[in-house]
Amino acid sequence: MKKHVFVLEDDDGLRELFTLLLEAESFKVDTFPTVESFRIGLAQQQPDLIIMDVMLPDGNGLEVSIAIRADQRTSGIPIIMMSAHRNFNQDKGNSPAEEFIAKPFDVDYLLERINHYIG
């Protein structure tokens, strides 16, 4: 059975890139452009891993990751946070995510980290 990855990313091009990369690696992928759409998706099904941006149009990925950890149903899902934000190290220290990767990112490194958690 394919491992399922949720991607919360507001950039259309990056969502498409994540879909192409992850499907090529035989993952099932669902992408969400907003926190609201992500929350709806998460209420309907639980992925094996979540990749999310920090800065989003309708919320903050750090706050979303904290909420994921606080919910008993989702607290065990690995989270990879991504950010191009200049306060990267501060964000990294405030995040409950397993990984925090800076944008732009190395595709091979990202795939390595994903496979580490759910490969």
C-alpha positions, 0 to 999 in steps of 0.5 A: 500500500502506498504511503500517503503524504499531505503537503500544505503549501501556498505556492502553486508551482511548489505544490505541483513539484511536490506532487510530481516528485512524490508520485514518482517515488510511489507516494500517494500525495494530497496537496492543500493551498490553505490551512483551512483546506488542510484542516478539512483534509486532515479531518477526513483522512490521516496521512503517513507524513506531512510537509508544510510551509511556515508562512501561509495566506490564512495561517502559520505552519508553526501553529498548525504543527502545534495543533497537530501535536496536541491532537491525539489522533494526529500527534504521531504523524511526522512533520517536515516544515519548510521555510524561506523565512529569514528567521529560519533558526527562530522558527526551527526552535519553536517548531515541534516538527521532526525536520525543518528544511530551508527553501530553496531545498535540495530534492535528494535531501528532502526525499532522503528525509521523507524515506527516513520517516516513512520509506 
